[in-house]
Amino acid sequence: MKLAFFVNDVPAEVDEYATTRLARAAVQGGHQVWYVGVGDLEAGPANGELTARARAAEFRSGDTLTTFLERVQEREPERIATDDLDAVFLRNESIDDLRDRSWASPLGVVFGQLLEARGVTVVNNPSCLARATSKLYLEEFPAKIRPRSLVTRDPEAIERFAAEVGHCVVKPLYGSKGRNVFMIEDEDEANLAQMTEAVLEDGYAIAQEFVDGGVDGDARIFLLEGKLLECDGKPAAFRRVPTGNDPRANISTGGHPVPLEIGDAERGIIEAMSEKLVADGMFFVGIDVIGSKVVEINAESPGGLQAIERLYDVDVCPTVIEALERRTSAGGVRST
């Protein structure tokens, strides 16, 4: 299988992150692997041929994640015809680019759609990913598995929502890594106006009713082709516990992972989401769960696989790559 990982910027990739682990697993599985950055694409002037300045990935005996990625980053780019690829794994984070490089933000979806039209297997499905990048995507799933919510740019509407539901969370509709996430007790919250103003600086806000158990953190659960990702009987799932008085459990804000036992509540959520995720081409996603509710769907470059490896001493990445191979013509099926 000829496989490219599409990322924000190759030199800025981090060795510990999920993309590095997935790329390593693909190379170790005998596949040809390249890294391609958002700024590495080129459409030919004559026939519209889509090419990329790509850096090949190579695994050597004794490599660590650090040495593996360093060799990719140090390698001189080579020009490849992206039409010749069997698969592209979209691992760029458009929200990061939305703030810092607005020109780059939509290109993962655009690039993916171009290649999908040319017969290349692209995951996650780029047409649906355009919707799934927004937290509004959660509203397309059954009401029983998601908290009551409001999407708006009206500060007064947020105040009315807080008055109606009480304890709630307000955050950007397009946001990540716990930035501008605020806990609201009720409409009499002393700093409600300032909190709302900060969130609305990022565009639309989403207000969600507070789910019981949220003070203890949330669960990150990885789904592969609509099912729980597992390896050697271990689930690709963990609980993220907040640090100190910070209610945000994101790893990037200091939260730490602990093992998670998958129970009836989690399995019921997965069952309720599975059919739609498969229909939408959401090949690999991470869902954030509190109690019996999903509070977020991470369809774009979901991370946290390093926590799985450390907590359970298993590497789930080969399982993901094997599933991707089955989707391509190299594996007998070419579909998204």
N, C-alpha and C positions, 0 to 999 in steps of 0.2 A: 504494500500500500504506500502510495506517495501522499504524504500528509503535511499540511502547513498549519502552524499555529499563528493566528492573526492577533497581534498584541498592540498596545498603544505605542510603545517605542522600545525596540530591542535593547539598546544600551541601558534602559531604565528598569529592565526586568529584575526581579528579586529571586535569589536562589531558593529560599524557603517556601515560596508560594506554590499554589496548586499547579500552575501552568508548567513550571519546571519539572515537577514530579510526573505530570502527564506526558510531557515530551520525553523524559528519560524512559518511562515505561514503553513508549512507542518505539524508541530506538532499540531498546533491549529486546523488544518483540520482533526485531528484524525489519522494521519499516524504515523507509527513507523519510526524514523529517527535516523541515525547515521552519525558521522563525521569519515572519514578515511583519513589519511595523506599519502603522496607519499611513506614514509618509513614504512608503516604499513602493507604491503602485505606479504603473504607467500604462496608458492606453495608446497603442500604436496609431500614427497618423493616417496610415494607408487603409488598413482593414479592421481597425479597432481591436487588434490583438491585445489582450490584457496580460501584462508581464509584471514581475515584481523583483526588486532587489532583495534577495533572500539569503539568510545565513543558515548553512547546513548544521545540523546537530549530530554529534558523534560521541558515543560513550566508549570510554577506555577502562580497562581493568584498573581498579583502585580509585576510580573517580568518586568524588563526593558531589553533592548537588552544586556546591560552589565551583569546583573545577570544571564540572560539566557545563554549567552556564557560562563561566568565564571564557571557555573555548569557543562557544557560540558567539559571544559578544566580541571577541578578538578576531574572529574570522572575517576575511574580506567578503563582502556580499557578492553573490553570483546572480546573474539574471536568469530567471526561470519563466517558462510559459505556464501561467496558472491554470489554463485550460487542461493541461496534462495531469493535473493533480487528481487523485482519487477522492480526497476529502480535505475540507478546511474546518478547523475548530476555531470558532470565533471566541477569543479570550480577551478582547479589548474591553475596557470600561469606559463607555461613552460619557458617563456622568463626570468622570474625572476630566475628560477633555472638554466637556461643556463649559467648565469654569475657566480652564487655562488655555485651551486651543479650540475655540468654537468651530473652526473649519474642519477639525478632525472628528468631532463628535458623531456625526451620522454615518461615517464611512464604513464602519463594520457592517452595518445593515446593507448599505448600498453595494459594497464589494461582495457580500454574501449573495445578494439577489442576482447580481451579474453572473456570478459563477454558477449559482443554482440553475439559471436559465441555460447555461452551457453544459449542463449535465454533471456538474461536480456535486458530490454530497457535502452539504453544509450543515453544521450543527452549532448552536441551536438554529432552528428554522428561521432565516432572517426576516421573512415577512411577518411572522408572529412575534419575533423578538422586538420589532419596532413597538409593539404594544406592551410586551412583557417587561420591557425596561422600566416602565412606569409602575408605581405602586398601585395605580388604578386597575392593573391587570387582575389583582386579587378579587375585585368586585365581580368578575366574570364567573367565579366559583360559587358553589352553594352557600347560602346565607348561614347555614348551620355551622360551618367550619370557619367563619371569619367574624371578627368583631364589627359592631355597628360603626359606621364611619361617615365622614363628610369630606368632600373635596371642594375647595373654594379658594378665592382670593379676597373674600370679604371678611374683614376682621370681626364685624358684628355678627356674621353667621357663625363664626367660631365661638363667639361668646354665647350665642343662643344654644349652640350644640353642647357647650360645657354646662349650661344651666339645665339642659334636658337630661343629659346622661351622667353628669357629675364627673367623677374621676376619669381623666382621659389623657391621651398622648397626642401632641401636635408635632409634626415633622414635615420636611419638604416632600412634595410628591416625587420629585427626582432628587434623591439623596442617597448617601452611603456613608459608612464608617462612623455612624452616630453623630454626624455633624448637624447642629441645630435641631436636636431632638429634645423636647421639653415635656415634663410631667405637669399636668394641670389638675388641681384638686377640684375646683368648681368655678363658676363664673365670677366668684369673688376673689380669685387668685390675685395677689397683690401685684405681680409682675406680668399679668396676662397680656397687656398691651405691648410691652417690650418683647415678650416671647413671640407673640404673633408677628410683630414687625420683623424680627430677625428671620423667622421662617419664610415670610413672604418676600424677603429679599432674594430668595432662590426660586421664585415663581409661585406656582400653586402650592397650597398647603393641604395636607391630609390630617384630619383629626380622627382618632380611633378611641372608642371607649376602652378604658383600662380593663385588662383581663386579669381575674384573680390568679395569683401566683406569679405575677410579673415581677414582684420585688425580689424573687429568688432567681431571676434570670430567665432566659429562653432556651429552647432546644434548636440546634441546627441539624437538620436531617437531609441527607442527600438521596435524591431519587434518580434512577437511571431507567430510561424508557418507561416511566410511570410507575416503577416499583422501587421498593427500598433497596438501596445499594448495600450489598453484604459481601464479605470475604471471610472464608474459613469460619462461618457462623457468627462473625462479628459485624454489627451494624455500622454503617458509615453515618454515625450520629453521635452527638455529644451535647451536654448542657453547658451553656455559657453563663457563668456566675459573675455578677457585677462586683466591682471592688469598692469597698468603703460605702459612702453614701450616694455614689453615682448610680442611678437606676439603669443606665445603659449597660448592656452586657457585651457589647461588641468587643472583640479581641483588641481592636485598634484603640479602644478607650480604656484598656486595662483589665477587661474581663478575662477570666481564666476558664479553660475547659475542664469538665469532669465527665466521667462515663455516664452514658444514658441507657437505660433499659427501655426497649420499645414495648409499650403496653397496648391495651385495647384502644385507648384514645388515639394514639399515634397511628395505629393500623387503620382505624376508622377514617382518619383524615386522609391517609394515603389512598385508600379505596375510593373516597369521594372525589379525589383530584385526578386519579390515574387516567381515566378515559379522555378527559379534556387535554391533559398534558400530552398524551400520545397523539391525539388528533391535531394539536397545535405544533407538533414537531419539537416539543421541549425535551430534547434527548437527555440532558444532564442539568439538573437544577438543585438548588438548596432551598429548603423551606424553613422558616423560623416559626416555631410553635410555642405557645404558652397555654398550658392546660389542654383544652379541646379545641383551641382556635389557632388558625394560621394568621400571623401578624405581618408576614412579608414573604414574597416569592423572589428568590434570587436566581434569575434566569440568565443573567449576563455575567460571565466569569465568576461563578460562585467559588468561594475560597474556604479554607479550613481543613484541607486534607492532611496537613501536617499534624493537626490535633488527633486525627483518627490514627495515624501511624504511631504517635507517641502514647496514646491511651491504650491501644489494643495490640500494638506490635504487629500490625498487618498493613499491607500496601494494597489499597483498592484500585490504584491506577491501572494495572494491567487488565482488570475486569472492564473498566471503562473503554480502554483502547480495543479490546476484543469485541465489544459490542459495536463500536464504531466500524471496525473492519467488516463485520457482518452486514453493515448498511451499505457498503461500497461495492462496486463491481468486482473489486479484488476478493471480496468475501462472498460473492454470488448474488448480492442484492444491492441495488443502487436506488436509494430513496431517502427522503427527509421526513 
